[in-house]
Amino acid sequence: MKNNLVAKVLLYAASGCLVLFYLYVIYLGFQPQVSDEYRAYYIEHTISQWPY
């Protein structure tokens, strides 16, 4: 009975860690920290050619 409780707690803790990790990844996706050139070319599409 006690082993079952420990297993459940560990599974909930692992699931909680995964949820926090996924939320962090979503946050990074909405707040990218990239250079101005990358942002202009890939994200905003304000320039038509990659600056060399």
mmCIF entry with sequence, helices, sheets and N, C-alpha, C, O atoms, coordinates in Angstrom:
data_MODEL
# 
_entry.id   MODEL 
# 
_entity.id                         1 
_entity.type                       polymer 
_entity.pdbx_number_of_molecules   1 
# 
_entity_poly.entity_id                      1 
_entity_poly.type                           'polypeptide(L)' 
_entity_poly.nstd_linkage                   no 
_entity_poly.nstd_monomer                   no 
_entity_poly.pdbx_seq_one_letter_code       MKNNLVAKVLLYAASGCLVLFYLYVIYLGFQPQVSDEYRAYYIEHTISQWPY 
_entity_poly.pdbx_seq_one_letter_code_can   MKNNLVAKVLLYAASGCLVLFYLYVIYLGFQPQVSDEYRAYYIEHTISQWPY 
_entity_poly.pdbx_strand_id                 A 
# 
loop_
_entity_poly_seq.entity_id 
_entity_poly_seq.num 
_entity_poly_seq.mon_id 
_entity_poly_seq.hetero 
1 1  MET n 
1 2  LYS n 
1 3  ASN n 
1 4  ASN n 
1 5  LEU n 
1 6  VAL n 
1 7  ALA n 
1 8  LYS n 
1 9  VAL n 
1 10 LEU n 
1 11 LEU n 
1 12 TYR n 
1 13 ALA n 
1 14 ALA n 
1 15 SER n 
1 16 GLY n 
1 17 CYS n 
1 18 LEU n 
1 19 VAL n 
1 20 LEU n 
1 21 PHE n 
1 22 TYR n 
1 23 LEU n 
1 24 TYR n 
1 25 VAL n 
1 26 ILE n 
1 27 TYR n 
1 28 LEU n 
1 29 GLY n 
1 30 PHE n 
1 31 GLN n 
1 32 PRO n 
1 33 GLN n 
1 34 VAL n 
1 35 SER n 
1 36 ASP n 
1 37 GLU n 
1 38 TYR n 
1 39 ARG n 
1 40 ALA n 
1 41 TYR n 
1 42 TYR n 
1 43 ILE n 
1 44 GLU n 
1 45 HIS n 
1 46 THR n 
1 47 ILE n 
1 48 SER n 
1 49 GLN n 
1 50 TRP n 
1 51 PRO n 
1 52 TYR n 
# 
_struct_asym.id          A 
_struct_asym.entity_id   1 
# 
loop_
_struct_conf.conf_type_id 
_struct_conf.id 
_struct_conf.pdbx_PDB_helix_id 
_struct_conf.beg_label_comp_id 
_struct_conf.beg_label_asym_id 
_struct_conf.beg_label_seq_id 
_struct_conf.pdbx_beg_PDB_ins_code 
_struct_conf.end_label_comp_id 
_struct_conf.end_label_asym_id 
_struct_conf.end_label_seq_id 
_struct_conf.pdbx_end_PDB_ins_code 
_struct_conf.beg_auth_comp_id 
_struct_conf.beg_auth_asym_id 
_struct_conf.beg_auth_seq_id 
_struct_conf.end_auth_comp_id 
_struct_conf.end_auth_asym_id 
_struct_conf.end_auth_seq_id 
_struct_conf.pdbx_PDB_helix_class 
_struct_conf.details 
_struct_conf.pdbx_PDB_helix_length 
HELX_P HELX_P1 AA1 LYS A 2  ? PHE A 30 ? LYS A 2  PHE A 30 1 ? 29 
HELX_P HELX_P2 AA2 ASP A 36 ? TYR A 38 ? ASP A 36 TYR A 38 1 ? 3  
HELX_P HELX_P3 AA3 ARG A 39 ? ILE A 43 ? ARG A 39 ILE A 43 3 ? 5  
# 
_struct_conf_type.id          HELX_P 
_struct_conf_type.criteria    ? 
_struct_conf_type.reference   ? 
# 
loop_
_atom_site.group_PDB 
_atom_site.id 
_atom_site.type_symbol 
_atom_site.label_atom_id 
_atom_site.label_alt_id 
_atom_site.label_comp_id 
_atom_site.label_asym_id 
_atom_site.label_entity_id 
_atom_site.label_seq_id 
_atom_site.pdbx_PDB_ins_code 
_atom_site.Cartn_x 
_atom_site.Cartn_y 
_atom_site.Cartn_z 
_atom_site.occupancy 
_atom_site.B_iso_or_equiv 
_atom_site.pdbx_formal_charge 
_atom_site.auth_seq_id 
_atom_site.auth_comp_id 
_atom_site.auth_asym_id 
_atom_site.auth_atom_id 
_atom_site.pdbx_PDB_model_num 
ATOM 1   N N  . MET A 1 1  ? 0.824  -1.194 0.000   1.00 0.00 ? 1  MET A N  1 
ATOM 2   C CA . MET A 1 1  ? 0.000  0.000  0.000   1.00 0.00 ? 1  MET A CA 1 
ATOM 3   C C  . MET A 1 1  ? 0.865  1.253  0.000   1.00 0.00 ? 1  MET A C  1 
ATOM 4   O O  . MET A 1 1  ? 0.569  2.214  -0.709  1.00 0.00 ? 1  MET A O  1 
ATOM 5   N N  . LYS A 1 2  ? 1.942  1.244  0.801   1.00 0.00 ? 2  LYS A N  1 
ATOM 6   C CA . LYS A 1 2  ? 2.812  2.416  0.865   1.00 0.00 ? 2  LYS A CA 1 
ATOM 7   C C  . LYS A 1 2  ? 3.591  2.586  -0.442  1.00 0.00 ? 2  LYS A C  1 
ATOM 8   O O  . LYS A 1 2  ? 3.839  3.713  -0.872  1.00 0.00 ? 2  LYS A O  1 
ATOM 9   N N  . ASN A 1 3  ? 3.977  1.473  -1.076  1.00 0.00 ? 3  ASN A N  1 
ATOM 10  C CA . ASN A 1 3  ? 4.691  1.558  -2.355  1.00 0.00 ? 3  ASN A CA 1 
ATOM 11  C C  . ASN A 1 3  ? 3.812  2.206  -3.418  1.00 0.00 ? 3  ASN A C  1 
ATOM 12  O O  . ASN A 1 3  ? 4.298  2.964  -4.258  1.00 0.00 ? 3  ASN A O  1 
ATOM 13  N N  . ASN A 1 4  ? 2.517  1.904  -3.378  1.00 0.00 ? 4  ASN A N  1 
ATOM 14  C CA . ASN A 1 4  ? 1.577  2.482  -4.329  1.00 0.00 ? 4  ASN A CA 1 
ATOM 15  C C  . ASN A 1 4  ? 1.490  4.001  -4.143  1.00 0.00 ? 4  ASN A C  1 
ATOM 16  O O  . ASN A 1 4  ? 1.430  4.741  -5.125  1.00 0.00 ? 4  ASN A O  1 
ATOM 17  N N  . LEU A 1 5  ? 1.483  4.459  -2.907  1.00 0.00 ? 5  LEU A N  1 
ATOM 18  C CA . LEU A 1 5  ? 1.419  5.889  -2.617  1.00 0.00 ? 5  LEU A CA 1 
ATOM 19  C C  . LEU A 1 5  ? 2.693  6.597  -3.089  1.00 0.00 ? 5  LEU A C  1 
ATOM 20  O O  . LEU A 1 5  ? 2.623  7.680  -3.670  1.00 0.00 ? 5  LEU A O  1 
ATOM 21  N N  . VAL A 1 6  ? 3.840  5.993  -2.843  1.00 0.00 ? 6  VAL A N  1 
ATOM 22  C CA . VAL A 1 6  ? 5.115  6.571  -3.272  1.00 0.00 ? 6  VAL A CA 1 
ATOM 23  C C  . VAL A 1 6  ? 5.170  6.655  -4.798  1.00 0.00 ? 6  VAL A C  1 
ATOM 24  O O  . VAL A 1 6  ? 5.641  7.650  -5.350  1.00 0.00 ? 6  VAL A O  1 
ATOM 25  N N  . ALA A 1 7  ? 4.696  5.627  -5.470  1.00 0.00 ? 7  ALA A N  1 
ATOM 26  C CA . ALA A 1 7  ? 4.691  5.620  -6.935  1.00 0.00 ? 7  ALA A CA 1 
ATOM 27  C C  . ALA A 1 7  ? 3.789  6.736  -7.463  1.00 0.00 ? 7  ALA A C  1 
ATOM 28  O O  . ALA A 1 7  ? 4.151  7.426  -8.416  1.00 0.00 ? 7  ALA A O  1 
ATOM 29  N N  . LYS A 1 8  ? 2.627  6.915  -6.854  1.00 0.00 ? 8  LYS A N  1 
ATOM 30  C CA . LYS A 1 8  ? 1.720  7.973  -7.294  1.00 0.00 ? 8  LYS A CA 1 
ATOM 31  C C  . LYS A 1 8  ? 2.339  9.351  -7.090  1.00 0.00 ? 8  LYS A C  1 
ATOM 32  O O  . LYS A 1 8  ? 2.237  10.215 -7.962  1.00 0.00 ? 8  LYS A O  1 
ATOM 33  N N  . VAL A 1 9  ? 2.974  9.557  -5.951  1.00 0.00 ? 9  VAL A N  1 
ATOM 34  C CA . VAL A 1 9  ? 3.599  10.855 -5.677  1.00 0.00 ? 9  VAL A CA 1 
ATOM 35  C C  . VAL A 1 9  ? 4.709  11.128 -6.686  1.00 0.00 ? 9  VAL A C  1 
ATOM 36  O O  . VAL A 1 9  ? 4.827  12.243 -7.194  1.00 0.00 ? 9  VAL A O  1 
ATOM 37  N N  . LEU A 1 10 ? 5.516  10.121 -6.975  1.00 0.00 ? 10 LEU A N  1 
ATOM 38  C CA . LEU A 1 10 ? 6.598  10.305 -7.956  1.00 0.00 ? 10 LEU A CA 1 
ATOM 39  C C  . LEU A 1 10 ? 6.048  10.590 -9.354  1.00 0.00 ? 10 LEU A C  1 
ATOM 40  O O  . LEU A 1 10 ? 6.606  11.413 -10.080 1.00 0.00 ? 10 LEU A O  1 
ATOM 41  N N  . LEU A 1 11 ? 4.975  9.928  -9.731  1.00 0.00 ? 11 LEU A N  1 
ATOM 42  C CA . LEU A 1 11 ? 4.379  10.175 -11.044 1.00 0.00 ? 11 LEU A CA 1 
ATOM 43  C C  . LEU A 1 11 ? 3.778  11.576 -11.130 1.00 0.00 ? 11 LEU A C  1 
ATOM 44  O O  . LEU A 1 11 ? 3.914  12.246 -12.154 1.00 0.00 ? 11 LEU A O  1 
ATOM 45  N N  . TYR A 1 12 ? 3.117  12.022 -10.066 1.00 0.00 ? 12 TYR A N  1 
ATOM 46  C CA . TYR A 1 12 ? 2.577  13.387 -10.065 1.00 0.00 ? 12 TYR A CA 1 
ATOM 47  C C  . TYR A 1 12 ? 3.701  14.426 -10.096 1.00 0.00 ? 12 TYR A C  1 
ATOM 48  O O  . TYR A 1 12 ? 3.579  15.454 -10.763 1.00 0.00 ? 12 TYR A O  1 
ATOM 49  N N  . ALA A 1 13 ? 4.786  14.160 -9.379  1.00 0.00 ? 13 ALA A N  1 
ATOM 50  C CA . ALA A 1 13 ? 5.920  15.090 -9.385  1.00 0.00 ? 13 ALA A CA 1 
ATOM 51  C C  . ALA A 1 13 ? 6.548  15.161 -10.774 1.00 0.00 ? 13 ALA A C  1 
ATOM 52  O O  . ALA A 1 13 ? 6.885  16.247 -11.246 1.00 0.00 ? 13 ALA A O  1 
ATOM 53  N N  . ALA A 1 14 ? 6.709  14.012 -11.432 1.00 0.00 ? 14 ALA A N  1 
ATOM 54  C CA . ALA A 1 14 ? 7.274  13.992 -12.782 1.00 0.00 ? 14 ALA A CA 1 
ATOM 55  C C  . ALA A 1 14 ? 6.350  14.716 -13.761 1.00 0.00 ? 14 ALA A C  1 
ATOM 56  O O  . ALA A 1 14 ? 6.812  15.458 -14.628 1.00 0.00 ? 14 ALA A O  1 
ATOM 57  N N  . SER A 1 15 ? 5.042  14.495 -13.616 1.00 0.00 ? 15 SER A N  1 
ATOM 58  C CA . SER A 1 15 ? 4.083  15.177 -14.489 1.00 0.00 ? 15 SER A CA 1 
ATOM 59  C C  . SER A 1 15 ? 4.117  16.681 -14.260 1.00 0.00 ? 15 SER A C  1 
ATOM 60  O O  . SER A 1 15 ? 4.040  17.456 -15.214 1.00 0.00 ? 15 SER A O  1 
ATOM 61  N N  . GLY A 1 16 ? 4.231  17.095 -13.019 1.00 0.00 ? 16 GLY A N  1 
ATOM 62  C CA . GLY A 1 16 ? 4.322  18.523 -12.716 1.00 0.00 ? 16 GLY A CA 1 
ATOM 63  C C  . GLY A 1 16 ? 5.561  19.154 -13.322 1.00 0.00 ? 16 GLY A C  1 
ATOM 64  O O  . GLY A 1 16 ? 5.510  20.273 -13.832 1.00 0.00 ? 16 GLY A O  1 
ATOM 65  N N  . CYS A 1 17 ? 6.673  18.437 -13.267 1.00 0.00 ? 17 CYS A N  1 
ATOM 66  C CA . CYS A 1 17 ? 7.910  18.945 -13.874 1.00 0.00 ? 17 CYS A CA 1 
ATOM 67  C C  . CYS A 1 17 ? 7.753  19.084 -15.384 1.00 0.00 ? 17 CYS A C  1 
ATOM 68  O O  . CYS A 1 17 ? 8.211  20.065 -15.969 1.00 0.00 ? 17 CYS A O  1 
ATOM 69  N N  . LEU A 1 18 ? 7.115  18.114 -16.010 1.00 0.00 ? 18 LEU A N  1 
ATOM 70  C CA . LEU A 1 18 ? 6.891  18.201 -17.456 1.00 0.00 ? 18 LEU A CA 1 
ATOM 71  C C  . LEU A 1 18 ? 5.992  19.377 -17.816 1.00 0.00 ? 18 LEU A C  1 
ATOM 72  O O  . LEU A 1 18 ? 6.248  20.075 -18.797 1.00 0.00 ? 18 LEU A O  1 
ATOM 73  N N  . VAL A 1 19 ? 4.955  19.599 -17.043 1.00 0.00 ? 19 VAL A N  1 
ATOM 74  C CA . VAL A 1 19 ? 4.052  20.718 -17.305 1.00 0.00 ? 19 VAL A CA 1 
ATOM 75  C C  . VAL A 1 19 ? 4.804  22.040 -17.186 1.00 0.00 ? 19 VAL A C  1 
ATOM 76  O O  . VAL A 1 19 ? 4.642  22.924 -18.028 1.00 0.00 ? 19 VAL A O  1 
ATOM 77  N N  . LEU A 1 20 ? 5.620  22.181 -16.151 1.00 0.00 ? 20 LEU A N  1 
ATOM 78  C CA . LEU A 1 20 ? 6.407  23.408 -15.982 1.00 0.00 ? 20 LEU A CA 1 
ATOM 79  C C  . LEU A 1 20 ? 7.381  23.597 -17.143 1.00 0.00 ? 20 LEU A C  1 
ATOM 80  O O  . LEU A 1 20 ? 7.549  24.712 -17.638 1.00 0.00 ? 20 LEU A O  1 
ATOM 81  N N  . PHE A 1 21 ? 8.018  22.520 -17.575 1.00 0.00 ? 21 PHE A N  1 
ATOM 82  C CA . PHE A 1 21 ? 8.948  22.599 -18.700 1.00 0.00 ? 21 PHE A CA 1 
ATOM 83  C C  . PHE A 1 21 ? 8.226  23.040 -19.969 1.00 0.00 ? 21 PHE A C  1 
ATOM 84  O O  . PHE A 1 21 ? 8.718  23.906 -20.692 1.00 0.00 ? 21 PHE A O  1 
ATOM 85  N N  . TYR A 1 22 ? 7.058  22.448 -20.245 1.00 0.00 ? 22 TYR A N  1 
ATOM 86  C CA . TYR A 1 22 ? 6.307  22.812 -21.444 1.00 0.00 ? 22 TYR A CA 1 
ATOM 87  C C  . TYR A 1 22 ? 5.826  24.259 -21.395 1.00 0.00 ? 22 TYR A C  1 
ATOM 88  O O  . TYR A 1 22 ? 5.832  24.942 -22.419 1.00 0.00 ? 22 TYR A O  1 
ATOM 89  N N  . LEU A 1 23 ? 5.416  24.729 -20.241 1.00 0.00 ? 23 LEU A N  1 
ATOM 90  C CA . LEU A 1 23 ? 5.022  26.127 -20.102 1.00 0.00 ? 23 LEU A CA 1 
ATOM 91  C C  . LEU A 1 23 ? 6.194  27.064 -20.357 1.00 0.00 ? 23 LEU A C  1 
ATOM 92  O O  . LEU A 1 23 ? 6.026  28.123 -20.962 1.00 0.00 ? 23 LEU A O  1 
ATOM 93  N N  . TYR A 1 24 ? 7.378  26.679 -19.897 1.00 0.00 ? 24 TYR A N  1 
ATOM 94  C CA . TYR A 1 24 ? 8.584  27.477 -20.143 1.00 0.00 ? 24 TYR A CA 1 
ATOM 95  C C  . TYR A 1 24 ? 8.909  27.512 -21.636 1.00 0.00 ? 24 TYR A C  1 
ATOM 96  O O  . TYR A 1 24 ? 9.282  28.560 -22.163 1.00 0.00 ? 24 TYR A O  1 
ATOM 97  N N  . VAL A 1 25 ? 8.774  26.389 -22.311 1.00 0.00 ? 25 VAL A N  1 
ATOM 98  C CA . VAL A 1 25 ? 9.040  26.335 -23.752 1.00 0.00 ? 25 VAL A CA 1 
ATOM 99  C C  . VAL A 1 25 ? 8.032  27.201 -24.514 1.00 0.00 ? 25 VAL A C  1 
ATOM 100 O O  . VAL A 1 25 ? 8.405  27.884 -25.468 1.00 0.00 ? 25 VAL A O  1 
ATOM 101 N N  . ILE A 1 26 ? 6.777  27.181 -24.108 1.00 0.00 ? 26 ILE A N  1 
ATOM 102 C CA . ILE A 1 26 ? 5.766  28.035 -24.739 1.00 0.00 ? 26 ILE A CA 1 
ATOM 103 C C  . ILE A 1 26 ? 6.110  29.505 -24.510 1.00 0.00 ? 26 ILE A C  1 
ATOM 104 O O  . ILE A 1 26 ? 5.989  30.320 -25.425 1.00 0.00 ? 26 ILE A O  1 
ATOM 105 N N  . TYR A 1 27 ? 6.534  29.842 -23.307 1.00 0.00 ? 27 TYR A N  1 
ATOM 106 C CA . TYR A 1 27 ? 6.937  31.218 -23.014 1.00 0.00 ? 27 TYR A CA 1 
ATOM 107 C C  . TYR A 1 27 ? 8.091  31.646 -23.930 1.00 0.00 ? 27 TYR A C  1 
ATOM 108 O O  . TYR A 1 27 ? 8.071  32.743 -24.487 1.00 0.00 ? 27 TYR A O  1 
ATOM 109 N N  . LEU A 1 28 ? 9.096  30.774 -24.082 1.00 0.00 ? 28 LEU A N  1 
ATOM 110 C CA . LEU A 1 28 ? 10.224 31.100 -24.960 1.00 0.00 ? 28 LEU A CA 1 
ATOM 111 C C  . LEU A 1 28 ? 9.773  31.271 -26.408 1.00 0.00 ? 28 LEU A C  1 
ATOM 112 O O  . LEU A 1 28 ? 10.330 32.092 -27.137 1.00 0.00 ? 28 LEU A O  1 
ATOM 113 N N  . GLY A 1 29 ? 8.782  30.514 -26.825 1.00 0.00 ? 29 GLY A N  1 
ATOM 114 C CA . GLY A 1 29 ? 8.264  30.639 -28.180 1.00 0.00 ? 29 GLY A CA 1 
ATOM 115 C C  . GLY A 1 29 ? 7.584  31.969 -28.425 1.00 0.00 ? 29 GLY A C  1 
ATOM 116 O O  . GLY A 1 29 ? 7.657  32.502 -29.532 1.00 0.00 ? 29 GLY A O  1 
ATOM 117 N N  . PHE A 1 30 ? 6.925  32.517 -27.418 1.00 0.00 ? 30 PHE A N  1 
ATOM 118 C CA . PHE A 1 30 ? 6.247  33.799 -27.563 1.00 0.00 ? 30 PHE A CA 1 
ATOM 119 C C  . PHE A 1 30 ? 7.170  34.986 -27.314 1.00 0.00 ? 30 PHE A C  1 
ATOM 120 O O  . PHE A 1 30 ? 6.855  36.102 -27.727 1.00 0.00 ? 30 PHE A O  1 
ATOM 121 N N  . GLN A 1 31 ? 8.291  34.772 -26.654 1.00 0.00 ? 31 GLN A N  1 
ATOM 122 C CA . GLN A 1 31 ? 9.245  35.840 -26.341 1.00 0.00 ? 31 GLN A CA 1 
ATOM 123 C C  . GLN A 1 31 ? 10.635 35.482 -26.870 1.00 0.00 ? 31 GLN A C  1 
ATOM 124 O O  . GLN A 1 31 ? 11.561 35.332 -26.073 1.00 0.00 ? 31 GLN A O  1 
ATOM 125 N N  . PRO A 1 32 ? 10.812 35.339 -28.186 1.00 0.00 ? 32 PRO A N  1 
ATOM 126 C CA . PRO A 1 32 ? 12.120 34.924 -28.700 1.00 0.00 ? 32 PRO A CA 1 
ATOM 127 C C  . PRO A 1 32 ? 13.175 36.018 -28.500 1.00 0.00 ? 32 PRO A C  1 
ATOM 128 O O  . PRO A 1 32 ? 12.904 37.204 -28.686 1.00 0.00 ? 32 PRO A O  1 
ATOM 129 N N  . GLN A 1 33 ? 14.356 35.601 -28.126 1.00 0.00 ? 33 GLN A N  1 
ATOM 130 C CA . GLN A 1 33 ? 15.478 36.525 -27.966 1.00 0.00 ? 33 GLN A CA 1 
ATOM 131 C C  . GLN A 1 33 ? 16.448 36.276 -29.119 1.00 0.00 ? 33 GLN A C  1 
ATOM 132 O O  . GLN A 1 33 ? 17.376 35.473 -29.013 1.00 0.00 ? 33 GLN A O  1 
ATOM 133 N N  . VAL A 1 34 ? 16.212 36.979 -30.214 1.00 0.00 ? 34 VAL A N  1 
ATOM 134 C CA . VAL A 1 34 ? 16.993 36.792 -31.433 1.00 0.00 ? 34 VAL A CA 1 
ATOM 135 C C  . VAL A 1 34 ? 17.544 38.129 -31.884 1.00 0.00 ? 34 VAL A C  1 
ATOM 136 O O  . VAL A 1 34 ? 17.151 39.181 -31.380 1.00 0.00 ? 34 VAL A O  1 
ATOM 137 N N  . SER A 1 35 ? 18.459 38.075 -32.839 1.00 0.00 ? 35 SER A N  1 
ATOM 138 C CA . SER A 1 35 ? 19.052 39.306 -33.360 1.00 0.00 ? 35 SER A CA 1 
ATOM 139 C C  . SER A 1 35 ? 18.026 40.074 -34.188 1.00 0.00 ? 35 SER A C  1 
ATOM 140 O O  . SER A 1 35 ? 16.996 39.532 -34.590 1.00 0.00 ? 35 SER A O  1 
ATOM 141 N N  . ASP A 1 36 ? 18.327 41.334 -34.431 1.00 0.00 ? 36 ASP A N  1 
ATOM 142 C CA . ASP A 1 36 ? 17.421 42.182 -35.219 1.00 0.00 ? 36 ASP A CA 1 
ATOM 143 C C  . ASP A 1 36 ? 17.264 41.667 -36.645 1.00 0.00 ? 36 ASP A C  1 
ATOM 144 O O  . ASP A 1 36 ? 16.171 41.706 -37.210 1.00 0.00 ? 36 ASP A O  1 
ATOM 145 N N  . GLU A 1 37 ? 18.368 41.182 -37.226 1.00 0.00 ? 37 GLU A N  1 
ATOM 146 C CA . GLU A 1 37 ? 18.307 40.661 -38.590 1.00 0.00 ? 37 GLU A CA 1 
ATOM 147 C C  . GLU A 1 37 ? 17.409 39.432 -38.669 1.00 0.00 ? 37 GLU A C  1 
ATOM 148 O O  . GLU A 1 37 ? 16.585 39.326 -39.578 1.00 0.00 ? 37 GLU A O  1 
ATOM 149 N N  . TYR A 1 38 ? 17.558 38.508 -37.732 1.00 0.00 ? 38 TYR A N  1 
ATOM 150 C CA . TYR A 1 38 ? 16.731 37.294 -37.699 1.00 0.00 ? 38 TYR A CA 1 
ATOM 151 C C  . TYR A 1 38 ? 15.263 37.662 -37.539 1.00 0.00 ? 38 TYR A C  1 
ATOM 152 O O  . TYR A 1 38 ? 14.402 37.126 -38.237 1.00 0.00 ? 38 TYR A O  1 
ATOM 153 N N  . ARG A 1 39 ? 14.982 38.572 -36.623 1.00 0.00 ? 39 ARG A N  1 
ATOM 154 C CA . ARG A 1 39 ? 13.587 38.991 -36.381 1.00 0.00 ? 39 ARG A CA 1 
ATOM 155 C C  . ARG A 1 39 ? 12.984 39.603 -37.643 1.00 0.00 ? 39 ARG A C  1 
ATOM 156 O O  . ARG A 1 39 ? 11.849 39.289 -38.003 1.00 0.00 ? 39 ARG A O  1 
ATOM 157 N N  . ALA A 1 40 ? 13.744 40.481 -38.323 1.00 0.00 ? 40 ALA A N  1 
ATOM 158 C CA . ALA A 1 40 ? 13.221 41.155 -39.511 1.00 0.00 ? 40 ALA A CA 1 
ATOM 159 C C  . ALA A 1 40 ? 12.978 40.167 -40.653 1.00 0.00 ? 40 ALA A C  1 
ATOM 160 O O  . ALA A 1 40 ? 11.992 40.298 -41.379 1.00 0.00 ? 40 ALA A O  1 
ATOM 161 N N  . TYR A 1 41 ? 13.859 39.186 -40.820 1.00 0.00 ? 41 TYR A N  1 
ATOM 162 C CA . TYR A 1 41 ? 13.740 38.266 -41.957 1.00 0.00 ? 41 TYR A CA 1 
ATOM 163 C C  . TYR A 1 41 ? 12.747 37.139 -41.695 1.00 0.00 ? 41 TYR A C  1 
ATOM 164 O O  . TYR A 1 41 ? 11.879 36.882 -42.530 1.00 0.00 ? 41 TYR A O  1 
ATOM 165 N N  . TYR A 1 42 ? 12.857 36.467 -40.559 1.00 0.00 ? 42 TYR A N  1 
ATOM 166 C CA . TYR A 1 42 ? 12.052 35.269 -40.320 1.00 0.00 ? 42 TYR A CA 1 
ATOM 167 C C  . TYR A 1 42 ? 10.737 35.531 -39.582 1.00 0.00 ? 42 TYR A C  1 
ATOM 168 O O  . TYR A 1 42 ? 9.746  34.850 -39.846 1.00 0.00 ? 42 TYR A O  1 
ATOM 169 N N  . ILE A 1 43 ? 10.705 36.490 -38.675 1.00 0.00 ? 43 ILE A N  1 
ATOM 170 C CA . ILE A 1 43 ? 9.519  36.675 -37.845 1.00 0.00 ? 43 ILE A CA 1 
ATOM 171 C C  . ILE A 1 43 ? 8.599  37.738 -38.425 1.00 0.00 ? 43 ILE A C  1 
ATOM 172 O O  . ILE A 1 43 ? 7.406  37.495 -38.605 1.00 0.00 ? 43 ILE A O  1 
ATOM 173 N N  . GLU A 1 44 ? 9.142  38.913 -38.719 1.00 0.00 ? 44 GLU A N  1 
ATOM 174 C CA . GLU A 1 44 ? 8.307  40.014 -39.186 1.00 0.00 ? 44 GLU A CA 1 
ATOM 175 C C  . GLU A 1 44 ? 8.198  40.091 -40.705 1.00 0.00 ? 44 GLU A C  1 
ATOM 176 O O  . GLU A 1 44 ? 7.286  40.742 -41.213 1.00 0.00 ? 44 GLU A O  1 
ATOM 177 N N  . HIS A 1 45 ? 9.096  39.449 -41.442 1.00 0.00 ? 45 HIS A N  1 
ATOM 178 C CA . HIS A 1 45 ? 9.118  39.451 -42.911 1.00 0.00 ? 45 HIS A CA 1 
ATOM 179 C C  . HIS A 1 45 ? 9.164  40.870 -43.471 1.00 0.00 ? 45 HIS A C  1 
ATOM 180 O O  . HIS A 1 45 ? 8.480  41.178 -44.446 1.00 0.00 ? 45 HIS A O  1 
ATOM 181 N N  . THR A 1 46 ? 9.965  41.724 -42.858 1.00 0.00 ? 46 THR A N  1 
ATOM 182 C CA . THR A 1 46 ? 10.058 43.101 -43.321 1.00 0.00 ? 46 THR A CA 1 
ATOM 183 C C  . THR A 1 46 ? 11.194 43.310 -44.314 1.00 0.00 ? 46 THR A C  1 
ATOM 184 O O  . THR A 1 46 ? 11.258 44.360 -44.954 1.00 0.00 ? 46 THR A O  1 
ATOM 185 N N  . ILE A 1 47 ? 12.079 42.352 -44.458 1.00 0.00 ? 47 ILE A N  1 
ATOM 186 C CA . ILE A 1 47 ? 13.126 42.439 -45.475 1.00 0.00 ? 47 ILE A CA 1 
ATOM 187 C C  . ILE A 1 47 ? 13.029 41.212 -46.364 1.00 0.00 ? 47 ILE A C  1 
ATOM 188 O O  . ILE A 1 47 ? 12.631 40.142 -45.904 1.00 0.00 ? 47 ILE A O  1 
ATOM 189 N N  . SER A 1 48 ? 13.389 41.356 -47.630 1.00 0.00 ? 48 SER A N  1 
ATOM 190 C CA . SER A 1 48 ? 13.214 40.261 -48.587 1.00 0.00 ? 48 SER A CA 1 
ATOM 191 C C  . SER A 1 48 ? 14.461 39.413 -48.779 1.00 0.00 ? 48 SER A C  1 
ATOM 192 O O  . SER A 1 48 ? 14.388 38.333 -49.365 1.00 0.00 ? 48 SER A O  1 
ATOM 193 N N  . GLN A 1 49 ? 15.602 39.884 -48.295 1.00 0.00 ? 49 GLN A N  1 
ATOM 194 C CA . GLN A 1 49 ? 16.851 39.136 -48.484 1.00 0.00 ? 49 GLN A CA 1 
ATOM 195 C C  . GLN A 1 49 ? 17.646 39.189 -47.198 1.00 0.00 ? 49 GLN A C  1 
ATOM 196 O O  . GLN A 1 49 ? 17.714 40.222 -46.531 1.00 0.00 ? 49 GLN A O  1 
ATOM 197 N N  . TRP A 1 50 ? 18.245 38.063 -46.859 1.00 0.00 ? 50 TRP A N  1 
ATOM 198 C CA . TRP A 1 50 ? 19.052 37.992 -45.633 1.00 0.00 ? 50 TRP A CA 1 
ATOM 199 C C  . TRP A 1 50 ? 20.240 38.930 -45.745 1.00 0.00 ? 50 TRP A C  1 
ATOM 200 O O  . TRP A 1 50 ? 20.966 38.868 -46.737 1.00 0.00 ? 50 TRP A O  1 
ATOM 201 N N  . PRO A 1 51 ? 20.470 39.808 -44.755 1.00 0.00 ? 51 PRO A N  1 
ATOM 202 C CA . PRO A 1 51 ? 21.595 40.742 -44.819 1.00 0.00 ? 51 PRO A CA 1 
ATOM 203 C C  . PRO A 1 51 ? 22.925 40.011 -44.624 1.00 0.00 ? 51 PRO A C  1 
ATOM 204 O O  . PRO A 1 51 ? 23.084 39.226 -43.689 1.00 0.00 ? 51 PRO A O  1 
ATOM 205 N N  . TYR A 1 52 ? 23.867 40.280 -45.514 1.00 0.00 ? 52 TYR A N  1 
ATOM 206 C CA . TYR A 1 52 ? 25.190 39.630 -45.436 1.00 0.00 ? 52 TYR A CA 1 
ATOM 207 C C  . TYR A 1 52 ? 26.174 40.480 -44.710 1.00 0.00 ? 52 TYR A C  1 
ATOM 208 O O  . TYR A 1 52 ? 27.330 40.088 -44.553 1.00 0.00 ? 52 TYR A O  1 
# 
